[in-house]
Amino acid sequence: MIVVKVGGSEGINYEAVAKDAAQLWKAGQRLILVHGGSSETNKIAEALGHPPQFLTHPGGLTSRLTDRKTLEIFEMVYCGLVNKRIVELLQREGVNAVGLSGLDGRIFEGKRKEAVKYLENGKIKIHRGDYTGSVEKVNTALLSLLLEAGYLPVLTPPAVSYQGEAINTDGDTAAAMLATAFKAEALLLLSNIPGLLANFPDESSLIREIPAARVNDPQYMSVAQGRMKKKVMGAVEAVQGGVGRVVFGDARIENPISAALAGAGTVVR
């Protein structure tokens, strides 16, 4: 089993991802796709007159402020436009893909955050009423049923809270939880950069490997900025949880999944 998470930033070659996934699937590789959709969501939110807002948290990470209207736009883009685009591309390649959100069948389930801490003008403030949360459970039984029946699952946030509410959740974390639940051979996190860069955005400064036991060494964590820091820590947790390896790979190239499986990118093991 491999889990492939495809980011939602500009420049992603969804056609190449789908074609590569289809070739691997037809060759007998069990896989599940997870995807994002942040770039499209931002564009459509702007067009609908509800532009995105982001919170910066005390640890330096940022997250999308998700009120009910934002959640509805998020679902429209992630579960509708992007999910069905990928399913259609796989169907064209002869793969019977099924697109589902984490809300469906409680595939991704977790706790809704009651309050979110954020920084404003150097002060810590509390935001309430956010529809966000973290994935704590994965419905592997439902996904196994689909896989055994010959369907390729294509999954996306949102997740579902224990009270049955849709919650915006981090796609990389959800994919890591999924890979851990299946004890996957590999988790591939594909985006619009080739991996962890020592001197972002210089792509020639690619770091080829991060030993999970040495992730806190300065040459790794000191260069992991913003969301990449969370990705690296999540990758280490996945390896510690039984995933064979995690690869940060490039989703802009031809055969992006095969390239990442062959070690192109940054490998965490």
Residue, then its C-alpha position, 0 to 999 in steps of 0.5 A: m500500500i502507498v498513500v499519495k497526497v497531492g497538494g493544491s498549490e499552483g503548478i500541480n500537474y494533475e494529469a501526470v499524477a493521474k496517468d502515473a497513478a493509473q499505470l501503477w494501479k493497473a500493474g497491481q499497486r494498491l494505493i489511495l490518493v488524497h488531495g488538497g485545493s487551496s489555490e482554487t479555494n482562494k480564487i473562488a472565495e475571492a470571486l464570491g466576495h468572501p476572500p480567505q483569511f489566515l491566522t498566524h499561531p504562536g508557534g509560527l504556523t498559519s491556518r485558514l480561518t474557517d467560518r461557516k461560509t468559508l467551510e461551504i466554499f471549501e467543500m464546494v472546491y475540494c469535494g466538488l471541483v478538484n475531487k471530481r477533476i481528479v476522478e475524471l482524469l483517472q476514469r479517462e485512464g481506465v481506472n474506476a476511481v471513487g471520490l469521497s471526502g473525509l466527511d463521507g462514511r466518517i473516513f476522517e474523524g476527529k475533534r473540532k477545536e473549541a478555540v484557536k490561539y493566534l497572534e495579532n500585533g504581537k498579542i495572543k488572542i483567542h478565536r472561537g467558532d472556527y470549523t477546524g480540527s485534527v484527524e484522530k481516526v480513519n475508517t479503514a474498513l470502508l476504504s478496504l471494502l472499496l479497495e477489495a472491490g477494485y475501486l481507487p479511493v480519491l479522498t479530500p478534507p473536510a473531516v467530520s467531528y465526533q458530533g457530526e460537523a464538517i471540519n476543515t483539517d490539514g490534508d498532509t496530516a490526514a494523509a499521514m494518519l491514513a498511511t499510519a493506519f494502513k502501515a503503508e510502504a510509503l507516503l508520498l507528499l507531492s507539491n509544487i517544489p521538489g522537496l525540502l530546500a536548504n535555501f528556499p526557493d533555490e531548487s538546487s539546494l534540495i536535501r535528499e534525505i532526513p533520518a527520522a532520528r535526527v530530524n531536530d539537527p539544525q541542518y533539517m529543522s532550521v531550514a523547514q519554514g512555515r508549513m514545511k516544518k509541520k510537514v517534516m514533523g508529520a513525516v517523522e511521526a508517520v515513520q515512527g508510526g510504522v510507515g516505511r518511508v515518507v517522500f516529499g516529491d515534485a508534482r509538476i513533473e511527468n511520472p511524479i509518483s514513480a519518481a518519488l517512489a524511486g527516491a526523487g525528492t526528500v526521503v524521510r525514513 
